[in-house]
């Protein structure tokens, strides 16, 4: 266990955060993917991301570049990224590496989810059957919930509306593999 600016970074907590925010979302997506009916209008997968998951939260450009490289990123490379982080937490040397110093495990888990969103968008785009599945990621906003100690800037309803907005974008203007900060396109 280690403290980072008042936050505890513990292996079990880090593992649980990653299991929930990344592997949980990934496993649910994989389970429902066969049920999603691609259409010319576009089926939708919208992951709940966060500005905490933007690549610039990593403290070294090498990892940023590796995860931004869509030609070479894979599920295995995302798993390797997470394994490196968890190993550094276990060794208690994560502060000496590329990892964010605040909200560390949360940010790492959301970076993995954002990367998976772009990877899945690319994989589904390459199907070649003419039907579309749009895969995007949205930060709903700093929402007033228990997680934010009820100090968020927007209500739960407004946060949900930001997610639904992205889910209902018309297919003519809906990219796939995009990150939205609230309902505006933003950089991964």
C-alpha positions as CSV (number, residue, x, y, z in Angstrom):
1,X,0.0,0.0,0.0
2,X,1.2,3.5,-0.8
3,X,-0.2,7.0,-0.5
4,X,-0.3,9.5,-3.4
5,X,-1.3,13.0,-2.4
6,X,-3.7,11.7,0.2
7,X,-5.0,8.7,-1.9
8,X,-4.2,5.1,-1.0
9,X,-2.8,3.0,-3.9
10,X,-3.2,-0.6,-2.8
11,X,-2.9,-3.7,-5.0
12,X,-6.3,-5.1,-4.1
13,X,-8.1,-1.8,-4.5
14,X,-6.2,-1.2,-7.8
15,X,-7.2,-4.7,-9.1
16,X,-10.8,-4.1,-8.1
17,X,-10.9,-0.8,-9.8
18,X,-9.5,-2.2,-13.1
19,X,-11.7,-5.3,-12.9
20,X,-14.8,-3.0,-12.6
21,X,-14.0,-0.1,-14.9
22,X,-12.2,-2.0,-17.7
23,X,-12.7,-5.7,-17.5
24,X,-16.3,-5.4,-16.4
25,X,-17.2,-3.1,-19.3
26,X,-15.2,-5.3,-21.7
27,X,-16.9,-8.5,-20.6
28,X,-20.4,-7.0,-20.7
29,X,-19.6,-5.7,-24.2
30,X,-18.3,-9.1,-25.3
31,X,-21.4,-10.8,-23.9
32,X,-23.9,-8.5,-25.6
33,X,-22.0,-8.1,-28.9
34,X,-23.6,-11.2,-30.5
35,X,-27.0,-9.7,-29.6
36,X,-26.4,-6.3,-31.2
37,X,-28.0,-6.1,-34.6
38,X,-25.9,-4.1,-37.0
39,X,-27.9,-2.0,-39.3
40,X,-27.4,0.6,-42.0
41,X,-28.5,3.2,-39.4
42,X,-25.9,1.9,-37.0
43,X,-26.2,0.0,-33.7
44,X,-24.5,1.7,-30.8
45,X,-22.1,0.8,-28.0
46,X,-21.3,3.7,-25.7
47,X,-18.8,3.2,-22.9
48,X,-18.8,5.6,-19.9
49,X,-15.4,7.1,-19.9
50,X,-13.8,10.0,-18.1
51,X,-11.5,12.9,-18.8
52,X,-9.4,10.9,-16.3
53,X,-8.9,8.4,-19.1
54,X,-7.2,10.8,-21.5
55,X,-3.7,9.7,-22.5
56,X,-2.1,12.9,-21.3
57,X,-2.7,11.6,-17.8
58,X,0.2,9.3,-18.2
59,X,3.5,10.8,-17.3
60,X,5.6,9.5,-20.1
61,X,5.2,9.9,-23.9
62,X,6.3,6.3,-24.6
63,X,3.2,4.7,-23.1
64,X,1.0,7.5,-24.6
65,X,2.3,6.8,-28.1
66,X,1.9,3.0,-27.7
67,X,-1.7,3.3,-26.6
68,X,-2.5,5.9,-29.3
69,X,-1.1,3.7,-32.1
70,X,-4.3,2.1,-33.3
71,X,-2.4,0.1,-36.0
72,X,-0.6,-1.8,-33.3
73,X,-2.7,-1.7,-30.2
74,X,-4.5,-4.9,-29.3
75,X,-6.4,-6.5,-26.4
76,X,-3.1,-8.2,-25.4
77,X,-1.3,-4.8,-25.4
78,X,-4.0,-3.3,-23.2
79,X,-3.7,-6.3,-20.8
80,X,0.1,-5.8,-20.8
81,X,-0.4,-2.1,-19.9
82,X,-2.6,-3.1,-17.0
83,X,-0.3,-5.9,-15.8
84,X,2.6,-3.4,-15.8
85,X,0.6,-1.0,-13.7
86,X,-0.5,-3.7,-11.2
87,X,3.0,-5.1,-11.0
88,X,4.3,-1.6,-10.2
89,X,1.6,-1.2,-7.5
90,X,2.5,-4.6,-6.0
91,X,6.2,-3.6,-6.0
92,X,5.3,-0.2,-4.6
93,X,7.3,1.6,-7.2
94,X,4.5,3.0,-9.3
95,X,5.2,6.6,-8.4
96,X,8.6,6.2,-10.1
97,X,7.1,5.2,-13.3
98,X,4.7,6.8,-15.9
99,X,1.5,6.4,-13.8
100,X,-0.7,9.3,-12.8
101,X,-0.1,10.6,-9.3
102,X,-3.7,11.3,-8.3
103,X,-6.7,9.0,-8.8
104,X,-4.1,6.6,-10.2
105,X,-6.0,3.3,-10.5
106,X,-9.2,5.1,-11.7
107,X,-7.2,6.9,-14.4
108,X,-5.4,3.8,-15.5
109,X,-8.6,1.8,-15.8
110,X,-10.3,4.5,-17.8
111,X,-7.2,4.9,-20.1
112,X,-7.6,1.1,-20.8
113,X,-11.3,1.5,-21.5
114,X,-10.7,4.4,-23.9
115,X,-8.1,2.4,-25.7
116,X,-10.5,-0.6,-25.9
117,X,-13.2,1.6,-27.3
118,X,-11.0,2.7,-30.2
119,X,-9.8,-0.8,-30.8
120,X,-13.3,-2.2,-30.8
121,X,-14.5,0.6,-33.1
122,X,-11.7,-0.4,-35.6
123,X,-12.5,-4.1,-35.3
124,X,-16.2,-3.6,-36.0
125,X,-15.5,-1.1,-38.8
126,X,-13.5,-3.7,-40.6
127,X,-16.3,-6.2,-40.8
128,X,-17.1,-5.2,-44.4
129,X,-20.8,-6.2,-44.5
130,X,-22.1,-2.7,-45.0
131,X,-23.8,-2.6,-41.6
132,X,-22.5,-0.3,-38.9
133,X,-21.9,-0.6,-35.2
134,X,-20.7,2.8,-33.7
135,X,-18.5,2.4,-30.7
136,X,-17.8,5.6,-28.7
137,X,-16.8,6.7,-25.2
138,X,-18.3,9.6,-23.3
139,X,-17.3,11.5,-20.1
140,X,-20.8,12.3,-18.7
141,X,-19.4,15.3,-16.8
142,X,-18.3,15.8,-13.2
143,X,-21.6,14.4,-11.8
144,X,-23.0,14.9,-8.4
145,X,-22.8,11.3,-7.1
146,X,-21.5,9.4,-4.1
147,X,-18.3,8.9,-6.0
148,X,-17.7,12.6,-6.2
149,X,-18.7,13.1,-2.6
150,X,-21.8,14.9,-3.9
151,X,-19.8,17.9,-5.1
152,X,-20.2,17.3,-8.9
153,X,-21.0,20.2,-11.2
154,X,-24.0,18.5,-12.9
155,X,-26.9,16.4,-11.8
156,X,-27.2,12.6,-12.4
157,X,-29.9,13.5,-15.0
158,X,-27.6,15.8,-16.9
159,X,-24.8,13.2,-16.8
160,X,-27.2,10.6,-18.2
161,X,-28.4,13.0,-20.9
162,X,-24.8,13.5,-22.1
163,X,-24.5,9.7,-22.5
164,X,-27.8,9.4,-24.3
165,X,-26.9,12.3,-26.6
166,X,-23.9,10.4,-27.9
167,X,-26.0,7.2,-28.2
168,X,-28.6,8.9,-30.3
169,X,-26.3,10.9,-32.6
170,X,-27.6,10.6,-36.2
171,X,-25.6,8.0,-38.2
172,X,-24.6,10.6,-40.8
173,X,-22.7,12.6,-38.2
174,X,-21.8,9.9,-35.7
175,X,-18.2,8.8,-36.0
176,X,-17.0,5.6,-34.4
177,X,-14.0,5.4,-32.0
178,X,-14.6,8.9,-30.7
179,X,-14.3,10.3,-27.1
180,X,-16.8,12.9,-26.0
181,X,-16.3,15.2,-23.1
182,X,-19.9,15.6,-22.1
183,X,-21.4,15.8,-25.6
184,X,-18.5,17.5,-27.4
185,X,-15.8,15.6,-29.3
186,X,-12.5,15.6,-27.4
187,X,-9.0,14.1,-27.6
188,X,-8.3,10.6,-26.2
